């Protein structure tokens, strides 16, 4: 913020146009904080190599004035930055090339903060044309500096290339023990139909969540999922232990064809919605409570009893609703055979739902057709930004035991069997004796 009364008086006296005084104070404070951080970074870099000198005893790393001022688009609006420059006359012994200082705070060609970059994919998936980004963001940020139409187009092409490289990466070095799968329909501007994204998120053996794949699919068909899963297997993906998804997905047929050893867990979020659709609204409160008794039961035995109670209560009058539960009881209760700490993660496809919650239910479509490749690239950047905020599953150390074949009954680790222990040793994890 302004350091002196004179600074504040200057802001009060200046004509900020349409910009409010508080916005000008915030931007001035951001400018000074950024300038101080850049100066400290340069001072630390120069001090680090203060002892390196040439034949005449002169320092090889010194200050070299300042770069031309440039505006950086930030969440607080445009901030003018004057970055200090460094003259580094050292050479890399390996390549013989000149060493150059690169700021970790402010990259050389940066014109916007990462947070602003994260807004662009979201706007595209909400139906905004790339040509409309500049006027829209200039109203929001107070300036269109660094956000010209050519810059937006260049970013889109860059993100397309990143998405393509991501979907061609090697998967042999990563073991995904749990997998969530879902089809996300996004109403971007397309000539034929809205974009259907096939999304897979997995849990690594260390408990971290990670995007596995994101591809274009045709109405979540079995053929589209088969293509995706076979491609993942070709690139080295190992069969997951458990997969979670909506019961209506073509994913399940593809999974049985590609990874038949993987167990299936139906998403309770989708299942509850499907059951309620088959019931009159007057029955919804009681049905919700009865369904909660199933998925929130203390153990699998109690859950099975709750399934029978639901069938008894609703099976006579509403057989279709009851069949939606009894017809896939094993798949609905599969999560009980894994660590109790993981149940909250395994019952639903929430990692995917929460990521796309802001865009999947959009219905407004703007004029002009859009590119499917651009839609996928924007969705990829949206997930990539969200991925940084994902937390590991509870009790991440138990994920390795699940992969090793340890047996869990009603959420608790049970006796160690010799075959399972051999499998655990092969995976680098020894299954302990039960307490």
N, C-alpha and C positions, 0 to 999 in steps of 0.2 A: 504494500500500500504506500501512498505518498509518505516520504520520510520527514518532510518539514511542513511548517505552516505555509511557507511560500509555495511549495508544491501544490498543496490543497487549494490555496488561493488562486493559483494559476488555473487549476482545473475548473474552479467555480467561475472564473472570469472568461474562460475560453468558450467559444461557440461550438458545441458538440453536434449541431444539426439535430437529427432525430434521435441521437443516442442519449440515453438518460445519464444523469450524473453518476449514479451508482455503477453503471456499466463502464463509464470512463475511469472511475476509481479502480474497479476490478482489473481492467486492462492495464492500467498504469502499474498497478501492483504486480501483475503477472509479468509485465515487461521488465521491471527491475529485478524481480526474483530470477527470471531466466537469464538476464545479463550477468547477475552475480554468480549463478551456477556455471555459466559458460566460462567466465573469467577464472573461477576456481579450478575448473577442469583443465584449462590451458596452463595455469600456474603449476598445478601438480604434474602435468606432463613435462614441462620444461625443467622443473626441479628434479624429476626422475633421471633425466639425462644430463644434469648439470656438469658432471665430471667428464663427459665425452668431448674432446677437443681435437682440432686439426693440428697440423705441423707447426702452425704459428701460435698455437695456444688459444685460438678463438673457439668459443662454444659452437658445437654443431647444431644445437637446437635452441632457437631464440624466438622471441615475439616478432611478428612481421605486420604490424598495423592491424587494421580491421577490414572485414569484407563489407561490401555494399549492403545497406539496410534492405531487409526484405520482410514482407508481411507473412505471418504464419496464421492459418485459420485454426482457431481453438474453440473449445466450448464456451469460452468467455468472450468470443469475438476475435477479430483480427488483432494480432499483437505484432508491432514492429520490432524486429530483432537485428542487432548489429553484432555479428559474431567475431571474436578476435581470431586472428590468423597466426599460424605457426610456420616458421621457416626451419624445416628439418632437412639438414644436408647429409644425413647418414645414408648408407646404402645397405641393402640386404645382402649378407655374405653368400646366401644360397643362389639368388637370382641375379645379383648385381644391379638390381633396380633401386631407384630412389625411394626411401621410406617417406611416407606421407602421413601426417596427422589426420585422424578422422574422429570427429566428435561423436561420442556415444549418446549425448543428449540431443543434439541437433544435426542429423545427417546432412550431407552437403546439399542435396537437392530437395530436402523436405519443404513442403509448402503447407502441410496440414498435420495435425496431431493424429495419432492412431485412432483416437476416439471418433474423430470426424470421419475417418476412412470407414469405420464400422457402420456409420449411418448410411452410407451410399448403398450397400447391398440391401439394407432394410427398406429403403425408399423404392428401390427397383422392384422388389418383391411385393410391395404394397401397390404397385401399378404405376409408379411415376416414370415417365420417359427420361432417358439420360439427358436429353436436351433441356428438360425442365429442372435439372438439378441446380444449375447456376442461379436462376432467379429465386428458387425455393430456398436454397442454402444461404444466399446473400441476405434474404430477409431474416433468416434465423441467426446467422452469424454476424450480420452487420456489414459484410463485405464479400465480394466474390473472388478476392485475391487467391490465386493458386487453384481455383476451381473452375477454370474455363472448360468449354465443351470439349476441346481437344484433349485436355488433361483427363477428363472423365472417360473419354473413349480409349485413351491409352491405358488407364487403369483397368477398364473392362477387359481389354485384350490381355493384359498381364494376368488378371485373375483367371481368365479362361485357360491360359497356359499352365498356371499353378494347379488348377483343378484337374487338368488332363494328366499332369505329372503325378499328382497324388493318386489318381486311379490306375496308374501303371507302376506303382512302387512295389518293391519286393516285400512280401508278408511272411517269409519263412523265418525271420528273426524275431517275430512277435507272437506270443501265444495268447489267444483270446479264450478265456474260460467260460465266460457268460457273454451272450449276445442279445441285444434288443434289435428288433426289426419292425419297420413300419413304412407305409406308403403315405406320403404327404402330398396333397393336391394344392397347388398354388396358382392363383388366378393372375398370372402374368399375361401380357398381351401376346396371344398366339393365334395364328390363323385357323388352325384345325381344332385344337382342344386345349384345355388348361394343362399346365405342366404337372406331371406326376413324378415325384422324387422317391426313389427307393433308398431308404436310409438304414444303415447298420452301424450301431455303436457297440463296442465291446469292452469288457473288463480284462485288463492284462493280468498276468499272474502275480504282479505286485499290488493289485487292487485298484490301479488307476483306470479311469474311464477314457476311452479314446474313439474317435471316429474311425470306422473301418472302411466304409464305402458310401458313396453318394452318387447315384446314377439316374438317368432318365429311364422311366418304365412306361409301359402301356397299360393303364388301368390296373396296376398291381397284379398283372396276370402271372400265372405259373411260369410261362415261357420267359417273361422278363426277369423274374427272380432266379430262374435256372441259369440264365445267361450271367447274371451278376455273381451268383454263388460259384458257378464253375470257373469264372474268371478269377475269383478270390482263391479257389483251390489251386488253379494253375499257377498263381503267383506265390504259392507256398503256404496258404492259410491252413491251419490244422482244425479239425472238427471241434467245435465248442462242446462243452459238457451240457449246457442248458441254453435254450433259446427262448426269448419272450416275444410275444406278438399278439396281434388281434386275430381272433379265430376266423375272420372272413378273408384273410390274406391268401393269395396264391403262393405265399412264401412257404407254407407248410408242405405242399406237394413238392416244391423245389428242394426244400431241406431234406426230405426223406429220400430224394433221388441223389442228392450230392453228398450229404453227411447223414446217412441213416442212423448212425450211432448216437446222434445228438438227441437229448430229451426235449420235450416241448412243454412250455408253460404259457397258458393263455393269460392275456392281460385282463385283470379284474376291472380296470377302468372302462374298457370297451364292453366287457361282459355285462356289467351292471346296466349300462346304457341299452344294450340289446334286449335284456330281460324286461326292463321297464317299458320299452317300446311295444312289447307284446302284452302289456297289462293296462287296464284302465287307470286313469289318473287317481281315482279314489283308492286304488290298491297300492299306489307308490310308497306312501310312508311305511306301511307294514312290510312291503317287499324289501325295501332298502334295509330295514332293520334285520330282516331274516337273512339277507345276503351278507350283511356285515358279520353276522354270527358265524358264517362259513369262513370268509377270508381272514377274519380276525380271531379265529379260534386258537386255543392254547396249544393244540397239537393236531395231528392229522386225524386221529381217532374221533376227537370232538368235532372236527370239521366235517367228517363223513356223517356223523349223527345229525349235524345241522343241515346237510344236503337232504337227508331223508325227511327231516322235519319240513323243509321247504317244499319238497315234492308232495308231502301229505297235505300241506296247507293250500297249495296252489295247483296241484296236478289235476284235480277233478274239474275245476272251472276253467283253468287256463293251462291246458296241456302243452301248448307251444312254449309258453314262458318257462314251465318246469323242465321241459326237454332241453332247453338251452343250457341248463345247469347239469342235469343228470346225464345228458348225452356226452359230456366231455369232463366228467368229474375227475378222472385221472390227470388230465392236462391242467385243470384248474387248481389241483392240490399238489402238484409236483414240487412246489417250492418248499413244502414241509420236509422234504428229504435232503435239505441243504442246511448250512449253518443258520441258526435262528437270527444271528446278527445280520444276515443277508436278506432275510425275508422282505423287509421293507423295500429293498431294491428290486426283488425278483417278481413281485406281484403285479407290477404294471410296466408299461413302456414310458414311464414319466421322463426319463432322460431325453427322449425324442420329443415327446409332447411339449415339455416345457421350453425346449429350444425353439420350436416352430409355433408356439402359441400365438405370437404376435402377427403371424402372416397366414396361417393355414385356413382361417375362417373368413378371410377377406372375400368380398363379393363384387366390389367395384373394379371394373376393368377400364383402363384408359384407352384412348383411340390409338390406332396404329399397331400392327403386329410386332411382336418382339421375338428375339432369338432364343431358342431352347438352350443353346450353349451358354448364352449370357445368363439365362435364368439359373442354370446349374452352377455357373461360376459364382453368382451372387449368393446362392444358397450355401455354397461351399465356404465362402468368406464369413457368412453369418454363423455357421456352425464353428468355424475356426475361432471366431471371436468368443463365442460362448464356451468353447472347450477350455479356455484358460480359467474359467470360473467353476468348472466341474470339480467336485470333491471325490476322493476315493471312496470305495464302499466301506461300510463298517467292518471292523476286524479284518483288514486286508491280508493279514498273515494266513487266514483260513482259506483264501482263494487257492493257494498252492496245494493245500490238502485236498481240496475238491478235485483239482486236476490230477492229483496222485491217486485218486480212487478211494479216498477215505470214506467210510460209511457214516452217515449222519441219520439219526432216527429222531424225528420230532425236533430237529434243530440241534441235537447234541451229538457229539462224537462218541461212537460206540467202539466195541472191541476191535482190535487190530487183527486182520487175517494175514496169513503169510503171503498169499499172492498179491494182496493189496500193498503190503509193505515192500515187496520186491518192486512193484510198479512205482512206489514212492521213491525208493532208492534210485531207480532209473531216471526219475524226474529231478533228483537232487533233494528230495524232501522225504524224511523218514516219518512215517505215521506213528504218533505216540500211542502208548497203551492208554486205554480209557481209565479215568479215575474210578 
